[in-house]
Amino acid sequence: MLSFLDDKSILITGGTGSFGKNFIKFLLKNSKAKRVIVFSRDEFKHFQMQKEFSDPRLRFFIGDVRDKERLIRALYNVDIVVHAAALKHVPMLEYNPYEAVKTNILGTQNVIDASIDCGVQKVLLVSTDKAALPVNLYGSTKLCAEKLFIAGNFYSPEKTKFAVVRYGNVIGSRGSIIETLLAQPNIKKVTVTDLEMTRFWLKIEGSFDLVSFALEHMEGGETFVPKMPSMKIVDMFDAIAPGAEKEIIGIRPGEKLHEILVTEQESSRAIELEKYFVILPEFKISNTYNYAKYTSMGARTHGRFEYTSDGNDKWLTKEDFAKIIKELII
């Protein structure tokens, strides 16, 4: 049980999305939170969730993070915010860039301002590996969101605390290539961008553990990164569609060959725990913030390094991935 959430009111932006919906289910099962508020602009998904969940602690707020006034109304008497709302489709955002700016950057600043105005205690941003040394519009907007969140601590130090979690691909998330392949079990041909392309992979339960750890321990200004296994994209195809012919099409606009979760510049401020890296803020925020507590968790620090999907020491085999997919289907 997540005892630190006892009697707390928690709001999740993007609460009807893949992460939001499943994290809400996790919260209802594993905490004694007083209220769990679903904040999302998708009325149909609200309707679906209302039919699926019967917990009286749930509240449903239709709203968009672009609308600060609606956020302020939704955040009344809220203790904790998990900000997961974002536009995420990489190729789509390359051709609709300002829509990503309005949601992922301006919307994030609205969450920050509204949280401070409403006296929220802790606010956590759900970010992505694409924010580290970004090469696409989506990653660039999420990097801006991360920077805004860290800087948010200067506006209300010790009252409203802001931190970030950053992780890679979640296995089975909505709209992912895995979901697409599972919907076509007899597919004969697949398109592969590059035979050497690698990605970080995380089971959705791992994202819940990361977010819970960050909410419990955050002082303000940290970026929490999980230690995640890597896998070649081509091996993922072999695990899910082993008999399909592969067509190599080359890297698409806005794609990287490999992803990165901790940059060389960030590594000098990173503390390594058993399951996570904690990147401390670049600037001093408050004398009362106890970052030293992480060193008491069996932590160690490095010199400069990069945590990349191709240089990783943890790898998923095709067999490992197939087992995970089988559990996902069941």
C-alpha positions as CSV (number, residue, x, y, z in Angstrom):
1,M,0.0,0.0,0.0
2,L,1.2,3.5,-0.9
3,S,0.7,4.9,2.6
4,F,2.1,8.3,1.7
5,L,-1.0,8.9,-0.4
6,D,-3.4,8.3,2.5
7,D,-6.2,10.8,2.5
8,K,-4.7,12.7,-0.4
9,S,-6.5,14.1,-3.5
10,I,-4.7,13.2,-6.7
11,L,-5.3,14.6,-10.2
12,I,-4.0,13.0,-13.4
13,T,-3.9,15.1,-16.5
14,G,-4.3,12.9,-19.6
15,G,-6.2,10.6,-17.2
16,T,-8.0,8.7,-20.0
17,G,-4.8,7.8,-21.9
18,S,-2.8,4.6,-21.7
19,F,-0.7,5.5,-18.8
20,G,-3.3,7.6,-17.0
21,K,-6.1,5.1,-17.1
22,N,-3.9,2.2,-15.9
23,F,-2.2,4.3,-13.3
24,I,-5.6,5.3,-11.9
25,K,-6.5,1.7,-11.6
26,F,-3.2,1.1,-9.8
27,L,-3.9,4.0,-7.4
28,L,-7.4,2.8,-6.6
29,K,-6.1,-0.7,-5.8
30,N,-2.9,0.3,-3.9
31,S,-3.7,3.5,-2.0
32,K,-6.2,5.0,0.4
33,A,-6.3,8.2,-1.5
34,K,-9.3,10.4,-0.7
35,R,-10.0,11.4,-4.3
36,V,-8.6,10.5,-7.7
37,I,-9.5,13.0,-10.4
38,V,-9.4,12.1,-14.1
39,F,-8.6,15.2,-16.1
40,S,-8.9,14.8,-19.9
41,R,-10.4,16.4,-22.9
42,D,-11.9,13.2,-24.4
43,E,-15.5,12.9,-23.3
44,F,-16.0,9.5,-24.9
45,K,-13.1,8.0,-22.9
46,H,-14.5,9.6,-19.7
47,F,-17.8,7.8,-20.5
48,Q,-16.0,4.5,-21.0
49,M,-14.1,4.8,-17.8
50,Q,-17.2,5.7,-15.8
51,K,-18.8,2.4,-17.0
52,E,-15.6,0.4,-16.2
53,F,-14.8,1.9,-12.8
54,S,-17.3,2.0,-9.8
55,D,-15.0,3.4,-7.1
56,P,-16.7,6.3,-5.3
57,R,-13.4,8.1,-5.0
58,L,-13.2,8.8,-8.7
59,R,-14.0,12.2,-10.1
60,F,-14.2,13.0,-13.8
61,F,-13.3,16.5,-15.2
62,I,-13.5,17.2,-18.9
63,G,-10.8,19.7,-19.6
64,D,-7.8,20.6,-21.7
65,V,-4.4,21.7,-20.2
66,R,-4.5,24.5,-22.7
67,D,-7.4,26.0,-20.6
68,K,-5.8,27.4,-17.4
69,E,-9.2,28.4,-15.9
70,R,-10.5,24.9,-16.1
71,L,-7.3,23.6,-14.6
72,I,-7.7,26.0,-11.6
73,R,-11.3,24.7,-11.1
74,A,-10.2,21.1,-11.3
75,L,-7.2,21.6,-8.9
76,Y,-9.3,23.0,-6.0
77,N,-8.1,21.2,-2.8
78,V,-5.8,18.8,-4.8
79,D,-2.7,17.7,-3.1
80,I,-0.8,15.9,-5.9
81,V,-0.8,16.2,-9.7
82,V,0.6,13.7,-12.2
83,H,0.9,15.6,-15.5
84,A,0.7,13.0,-18.3
85,A,-1.3,14.9,-20.9
86,A,0.7,15.4,-24.1
87,L,0.5,15.1,-27.9
88,K,3.0,12.3,-28.7
89,H,2.8,10.9,-32.2
90,V,6.3,11.8,-33.6
91,P,5.6,11.9,-37.4
92,M,2.2,13.6,-36.9
93,L,3.8,16.4,-34.8
94,E,6.5,17.0,-37.3
95,Y,3.7,18.3,-39.6
96,N,1.6,19.9,-36.9
97,P,4.3,21.5,-34.8
98,Y,2.4,24.4,-33.1
99,E,-0.3,22.0,-31.9
100,A,2.5,20.2,-29.9
101,V,3.7,23.5,-28.6
102,K,0.3,24.6,-27.4
103,T,-0.3,21.3,-25.5
104,N,3.2,20.1,-24.5
105,I,4.7,23.5,-23.6
106,L,2.0,26.1,-23.0
107,G,-0.3,23.5,-21.5
108,T,2.6,22.4,-19.1
109,Q,3.1,26.0,-18.0
110,N,-0.6,26.2,-17.3
111,V,-0.3,23.1,-15.1
112,I,2.6,24.8,-13.2
113,D,0.8,28.1,-12.7
114,A,-2.5,26.6,-11.7
115,S,-0.8,24.2,-9.3
116,I,1.0,27.0,-7.5
117,D,-2.1,29.2,-7.4
118,C,-4.1,26.3,-5.9
119,G,-1.5,25.3,-3.4
120,V,-0.8,21.8,-4.7
121,Q,1.9,20.1,-2.7
122,K,3.6,17.9,-5.4
123,V,3.5,18.0,-9.2
124,L,5.2,15.3,-11.3
125,L,5.7,15.5,-15.1
126,V,5.7,12.3,-17.1
127,S,8.4,12.7,-19.8
128,T,10.1,10.6,-22.4
129,D,13.5,9.5,-23.5
130,K,12.9,11.6,-26.6
131,A,13.4,14.7,-24.5
132,A,17.1,13.9,-24.0
133,L,19.1,15.4,-26.9
134,P,16.0,15.7,-28.9
135,V,16.0,15.5,-32.7
136,N,12.2,15.8,-33.3
137,L,9.5,18.2,-32.5
138,Y,7.9,16.0,-29.9
139,G,11.1,15.5,-28.0
140,S,11.9,19.2,-28.2
141,T,8.5,20.1,-26.6
142,K,9.0,17.6,-23.9
143,L,12.5,18.9,-23.1
144,C,10.9,22.4,-22.8
145,A,8.3,20.9,-20.5
146,E,11.0,19.3,-18.3
147,K,12.9,22.7,-18.1
148,L,9.7,24.5,-17.2
149,F,8.9,22.0,-14.5
150,I,12.4,22.2,-12.9
151,A,12.2,26.0,-13.0
152,G,8.7,25.9,-11.5
153,N,10.4,25.2,-8.1
154,F,11.7,28.7,-8.0
155,Y,8.2,30.3,-8.0
156,S,7.0,28.5,-4.9
157,P,9.9,26.9,-3.1
158,E,9.0,24.5,-0.3
159,K,5.3,25.0,-1.0
160,T,4.7,23.5,-4.4
161,K,7.4,21.0,-5.5
162,F,7.9,20.0,-9.1
163,A,9.9,17.0,-10.4
164,V,10.1,14.8,-13.6
165,V,10.1,11.2,-14.5
166,R,11.6,10.2,-17.9
167,Y,11.4,6.8,-19.4
168,G,11.3,5.0,-22.8
169,N,8.7,2.9,-24.7
170,V,6.0,1.2,-22.7
171,I,5.2,-2.2,-23.9
172,G,1.6,-2.4,-25.1
173,S,0.8,1.3,-24.8
174,R,-2.1,2.7,-27.0
175,G,-1.1,3.3,-30.6
176,S,2.2,1.6,-30.3
177,I,3.7,-0.7,-33.0
178,I,3.1,-3.6,-30.6
179,E,-0.6,-2.9,-30.4
180,T,-0.7,-2.7,-34.2
181,L,1.1,-6.0,-34.7
182,L,-1.0,-7.8,-32.1
183,A,-4.1,-6.7,-34.0
184,Q,-2.8,-8.4,-37.1
185,P,-1.7,-11.9,-35.9
186,N,-1.3,-13.3,-39.4
187,I,0.6,-10.3,-40.9
188,K,2.8,-11.4,-43.9
189,K,5.0,-8.3,-44.3
190,V,6.3,-5.6,-41.8
191,T,8.3,-2.5,-42.5
192,V,11.6,-2.0,-40.5
193,T,13.3,1.3,-40.4
194,D,16.9,0.1,-39.6
195,L,18.3,-3.3,-38.6
196,E,20.5,-1.7,-36.0
197,M,17.8,0.5,-34.4
198,T,17.4,0.0,-30.6
199,R,14.9,1.2,-28.0
200,F,14.4,1.1,-24.3
201,W,11.4,-1.0,-23.2
202,L,9.4,-0.9,-20.0
203,K,6.4,-2.9,-18.7
204,I,3.6,-0.5,-17.7
205,E,3.9,-1.8,-14.1
206,G,7.5,-0.4,-14.1
207,S,6.1,3.1,-14.9
208,F,3.8,2.9,-11.9
209,D,6.7,1.9,-9.6
210,L,8.8,4.8,-11.0
211,V,6.0,7.4,-10.5
212,S,5.2,6.1,-7.0
213,F,8.9,6.3,-6.0
214,A,9.2,9.8,-7.4
215,L,6.1,11.1,-5.7
216,E,7.1,9.6,-2.3
217,H,10.7,10.8,-2.3
218,M,10.9,14.0,-4.5
219,E,12.3,17.1,-2.9
220,G,11.8,19.3,-6.0
221,G,13.9,19.6,-9.1
222,E,14.9,16.0,-9.7
223,T,14.5,14.0,-12.8
224,F,13.9,10.3,-12.1
225,V,15.0,7.7,-14.7
226,P,14.4,4.0,-14.4
227,K,17.0,1.4,-15.4
228,M,15.4,-0.2,-18.4
229,P,16.3,-3.1,-20.7
230,S,17.0,-2.5,-24.4
231,M,16.1,-4.4,-27.5
232,K,16.7,-4.1,-31.2
233,I,13.5,-3.2,-33.1
234,V,14.1,-6.1,-35.6
235,D,14.2,-8.5,-32.6
236,M,10.9,-7.1,-31.4
237,F,9.4,-7.9,-34.9
238,D,10.8,-11.4,-34.8
239,A,9.2,-12.0,-31.4
240,I,5.7,-10.8,-32.3
241,A,5.6,-11.6,-36.1
242,P,8.3,-14.3,-36.6
243,G,7.1,-15.4,-40.0
244,A,6.6,-11.9,-41.6
245,E,8.8,-10.7,-44.4
246,K,10.8,-7.5,-43.5
247,E,11.0,-4.5,-45.8
248,I,13.8,-2.0,-44.8
249,I,12.4,1.6,-45.3
250,G,15.0,3.7,-43.5
251,I,14.6,6.1,-40.6
252,R,11.5,8.2,-40.7
253,P,11.4,12.0,-40.1
254,G,12.2,12.8,-36.5
255,E,13.5,9.3,-35.5
256,K,16.8,8.4,-33.8
257,L,18.8,5.3,-34.4
258,H,19.2,4.9,-30.7
259,E,17.6,6.6,-27.7
260,I,19.2,8.2,-24.6
261,L,17.8,8.5,-21.1
262,V,20.7,10.2,-19.3
263,T,23.0,12.6,-21.3
264,E,26.7,13.1,-20.6
265,Q,25.9,16.7,-19.4
266,E,23.3,15.4,-16.9
267,S,25.5,12.4,-15.7
268,S,27.7,14.6,-13.6
269,R,24.6,15.4,-11.5
270,A,23.2,11.9,-11.5
271,I,23.0,9.6,-8.5
272,E,22.6,5.9,-9.2
273,L,20.2,3.9,-7.0
274,E,19.4,0.1,-7.4
275,K,16.6,0.7,-9.8
276,Y,16.8,4.3,-10.8
277,F,19.1,7.2,-11.7
278,V,18.2,10.5,-10.0
279,I,19.4,13.6,-11.9
280,L,19.7,16.5,-9.5
281,P,18.8,20.1,-10.6
282,E,21.5,22.2,-12.1
283,F,20.7,25.2,-9.9
284,K,20.3,25.6,-6.2
285,I,16.6,25.8,-5.3
286,S,16.3,25.7,-1.5
287,N,18.6,25.1,1.5
288,T,16.0,22.8,3.0
289,Y,15.8,20.3,0.1
290,N,17.4,17.0,1.3
291,Y,19.0,15.6,-1.8
292,A,21.6,13.9,0.4
293,K,19.0,11.3,1.4
294,Y,19.5,9.5,-1.9
295,T,23.1,8.7,-1.0
296,S,21.7,6.8,2.0
297,M,19.8,4.5,-0.3
298,G,22.9,2.5,-1.3
299,A,23.6,5.0,-4.0
300,R,26.8,5.8,-6.0
301,T,27.8,8.5,-8.4
302,H,29.8,8.2,-11.6
303,G,32.0,10.4,-13.6
304,R,30.6,11.4,-17.0
305,F,28.7,8.8,-18.8
306,E,25.7,8.3,-21.2
307,Y,22.8,5.9,-20.6
308,T,21.8,4.9,-24.1
309,S,19.7,2.1,-25.6
310,D,22.6,0.8,-27.6
311,G,25.2,1.0,-24.8
312,N,22.9,-0.6,-22.2
313,D,24.1,-3.6,-20.1
314,K,20.5,-4.9,-19.8
315,W,18.9,-6.5,-22.9
316,L,15.7,-8.3,-23.7
317,T,15.9,-11.4,-25.8
318,K,13.3,-12.4,-28.3
319,E,12.2,-15.1,-25.8
320,D,11.9,-12.6,-23.0
321,F,9.8,-10.3,-25.1
322,A,7.5,-13.0,-26.4
323,K,6.8,-14.0,-22.7
324,I,5.9,-10.4,-21.9
325,I,3.6,-10.2,-24.9
326,K,1.9,-13.4,-23.9
327,E,1.2,-12.0,-20.4
328,L,-0.1,-8.9,-22.1
329,I,-2.5,-10.8,-24.2
330,I,-3.7,-12.9,-21.3
